[in-house]
Every structure is written in structure tokens, then in C-alpha cells.
Amino acid sequence: MKKQENKIKVNPYSMMSVEFYGFPKVNEIKPLVRMALSKYKLSESDQNLNNIAKILIYLKREKKVSELQILKHIISYGDISIQFKMQAAISAVYLARLGN
């Protein structure tokens, strides 16, 4: 008999709310993420949402800029000819340098 793993499904937006700097509310995060997804023609799948969250959390830790700052920069200035992940890194570096 195979042992089943019990996995708890967590809403990606709720996870972002808990993990993002300052604990922003889901209703603050969701419109920004949706604008970024739309800009980069990505679906609002759990996989894409989780990937975006991981990228933004990593960049926050590395570059010391908040996830929402990065998202806002991507929405306003992002280059859609490059992948979201690369644009997020560029935005984080730019914002980190701007802050210093």
C-alpha cells in the first residue's frame, strides 16, 4: 500500500502577503501581480504565481528592496522583450542603486 502525502494547498497571494516585506494585504498585491502577468502575457496559474513570489523574495533578500517596489518598477518600466525573471533582477538592481 502506497503512503499518501498530505499536501496543504496555500493560496499564492496569501503566501505572498505573509512573506513579502511589510506584510502587505492580498488586495494590495493582487492588482500589481496581475498587471505584471498581463504585461508579460503570463497566466495566473499557481505555478507562475509561486515562481514570481520566489523571484521577488530572493531579490528582496539580495538587493534589499521590497517586492512591491520591484513589481511597480516592472509594471512601469519593464522591457517585455526579456523574460520576467531577468526584468525583475534588472529592476531590483536599479532600485538598490537608486537607494544608495
C-alpha positions as CSV (number, residue, x, y, z in Angstrom):
1,M,0.0,0.0,0.0
2,K,1.4,3.3,-1.0
3,K,1.7,6.0,1.5
4,Q,-0.1,9.2,0.5
5,E,1.5,12.6,1.2
6,N,-0.9,15.1,2.6
7,K,-0.1,18.4,1.0
8,I,-1.8,21.6,2.1
9,K,-2.6,23.9,-0.7
10,V,-1.8,27.5,0.1
11,N,-3.2,30.4,-1.9
12,P,-0.2,32.0,-3.6
13,Y,-1.5,35.5,-2.8
14,S,-1.9,34.7,0.9
15,M,1.7,33.3,0.9
16,M,2.9,36.5,-0.7
17,S,1.1,38.5,1.9
18,V,2.9,36.7,4.7
19,E,6.3,36.5,3.0
20,F,6.6,40.0,1.4
21,Y,8.2,42.9,3.3
22,G,5.8,44.8,5.5
23,F,3.1,42.0,5.2
24,P,1.1,43.8,2.5
25,K,-2.6,42.8,2.2
26,V,-3.7,40.5,-0.6
27,N,-5.7,43.3,-2.1
28,E,-2.5,45.4,-2.5
29,I,-0.5,42.6,-4.0
30,K,-3.0,41.0,-6.4
31,P,-3.5,44.0,-8.8
32,L,0.2,44.6,-9.1
33,V,0.9,40.9,-9.8
34,R,-2.0,40.8,-12.3
35,M,-0.6,43.8,-14.1
36,A,2.8,42.2,-14.3
37,L,1.3,38.9,-15.5
38,S,-0.7,40.7,-18.2
39,K,2.3,42.8,-19.3
40,Y,4.4,39.6,-19.8
41,K,1.5,37.6,-21.2
42,L,1.7,35.0,-18.4
43,S,-1.3,33.1,-17.0
44,E,-2.4,33.5,-13.4
45,S,-1.6,29.9,-12.6
46,D,-0.3,28.7,-9.2
47,Q,3.0,27.8,-10.8
48,N,3.5,31.3,-12.3
49,L,2.4,33.0,-9.1
50,N,4.7,30.8,-7.0
51,N,7.6,31.4,-9.3
52,I,7.1,35.2,-9.2
53,A,6.9,35.1,-5.5
54,K,10.1,33.2,-5.2
55,I,11.9,35.5,-7.6
56,L,10.8,38.6,-5.8
57,I,11.6,37.2,-2.3
58,Y,15.0,36.2,-3.4
59,L,15.7,39.7,-4.9
60,K,14.4,41.4,-1.8
61,R,17.0,39.5,0.3
62,E,19.8,40.1,-2.1
63,K,19.2,43.7,-3.1
64,K,17.3,45.0,0.0
65,V,14.4,46.4,-2.0
66,S,10.8,45.4,-1.4
67,E,8.9,43.0,-3.6
68,L,6.2,45.6,-4.2
69,Q,8.8,48.2,-5.3
70,I,10.2,45.7,-7.8
71,L,6.7,44.9,-9.1
72,K,5.9,48.6,-9.5
73,H,9.1,49.2,-11.4
74,I,8.5,46.2,-13.7
75,I,5.0,47.4,-14.4
76,S,6.1,51.0,-15.2
77,Y,9.4,50.4,-16.9
78,G,9.7,46.7,-17.7
79,D,11.0,45.6,-21.1
80,I,8.7,42.9,-22.4
81,S,11.3,41.7,-24.9
82,I,13.1,40.0,-22.0
83,Q,11.9,37.4,-19.6
84,F,10.1,38.4,-16.4
85,K,12.9,36.9,-14.2
86,M,15.6,39.0,-15.9
87,Q,13.5,42.1,-15.8
88,A,12.9,41.6,-12.1
89,A,16.6,41.3,-11.5
90,I,17.3,44.5,-13.5
91,S,14.6,46.4,-11.6
92,A,15.9,45.2,-8.3
93,V,19.5,46.3,-9.1
94,Y,18.3,49.6,-10.4
95,L,16.2,50.3,-7.3
96,A,19.0,49.2,-5.0
97,R,21.5,51.6,-6.7
98,L,18.9,54.4,-6.6
99,G,18.5,53.9,-2.9
100,N,22.2,54.2,-2.2
